[in-house]
Amino acid sequence: MKVVAMCNFGWPLNKEGYERLGAEYIEIPAQTESEIIEATSDADAVFAPLEPHSRKVIEHMRKCRIISVAGIGYDYVDVDAATEYGICVSNVPGYCVEEVSDHAMALLICCARKIQAQVNLVREGKWDTMVCTKILANVKPIFRLRGETLGIVGLGNIGRALVPKARGFGIKVIAYDPYIALNVAKEMEVELVELDELLARADFISLHMPLTNENRHMFGLEQFKKMKPSAILINTARGGLVDESALYTALTKGDIAGAGLDAIEREPIDPDNPLLKLDNVLVTPHSAFYSEQSHTEVLRRAEEEVFRVLSGGWPQNFVNPRVKENYVRRWGKLNEGNSRNGE
């Protein structure tokens, strides 16, 4: 059997696990659709970090039983196509909750305190920012965090983890999430509001939801115009949630004050992306998930899903449980000893 990864993860392989399966692990760098097809067409299992696995790619997967997403989000995998072709899709939920919520808080603070602008001034040899009116104009206004309001859009695991971190700075928290149970928000003492109310009240807005066809470009010019001119947008979720053209317009026309982005619609970001030329925007390279601990955990758990399926079981973290009938039709019944995996 052949297990393919699209990039060099730099992880300590479970060599014994592959030996027990009689499987070979291969890293084949691939980014374009044609490269991915060539790399995965004869693979029994595929690790998908962030490369697009379209219907066309999946149609060419002659042997693949599982696409193991080495992460939480799986919007770049055509799950419907995988289900149709009897291919399991799994992900690794919850592995980087602390890291992403930490990163969101860090972006919030850096944007609010105009850290990048101040660092740039120091590098230019300008130090006395608080006594020089001309220099002060480059960084003001800066508001006290205590007493401000954070609006969290998407009160899932990461959004919930952000709540106590923001409160530690004296920030009030409100949230919009039409799918969250009222008792969950009540237990966290978070006020649930409608989106328009959140836009109007929040000094900071942090996005924490998966990307779907329904919420793509959820934040456009209409939403930015409803926000405070002093408001800051934080996105550590998915770039497609934000209309970047509208964001650029809002930032340059003063509809909002700033943005901290760890996710861009097209990654890696184009060096000519106009957002990179704005002093009121901070962009990090989709790195919010990362810590030494989370990197090891996500790769280990993604690998375990591959072992489960190639050993004759189901994934533990099923993205497409509806695939079971098509899977059995294509690959046959599960091994009895592993039939309860993932149930």
Protein Blocks (a to p, Z undefined) as FASTA:
>chain_A
ZZddfbdehpacdfklmmmnopacdddddfbfmlmmmmmmmccbdcdfkbccdfklmmmm
mkbcbdcdebfblklpcfklmmmnopacdddehklmmmmmmmmmmmmmmmmnommmmmmm
mmnopablmlmmklmmmmmccddfehpacddehjafklmmmmmmmmmnopacddddfkbc
fklmmmnopacddfklmmmmpmbdcddddddfklgokbcfklmmmpcfkbccddfkbfkl
pcfklmmmmmmnopambdcdfbdfbdcddfklmklmpfkbccdehillpcfklmmmmmmm
mmmmmmmmmnopacfbdfblmlmmmmmmmnopadfklmmgoZZ
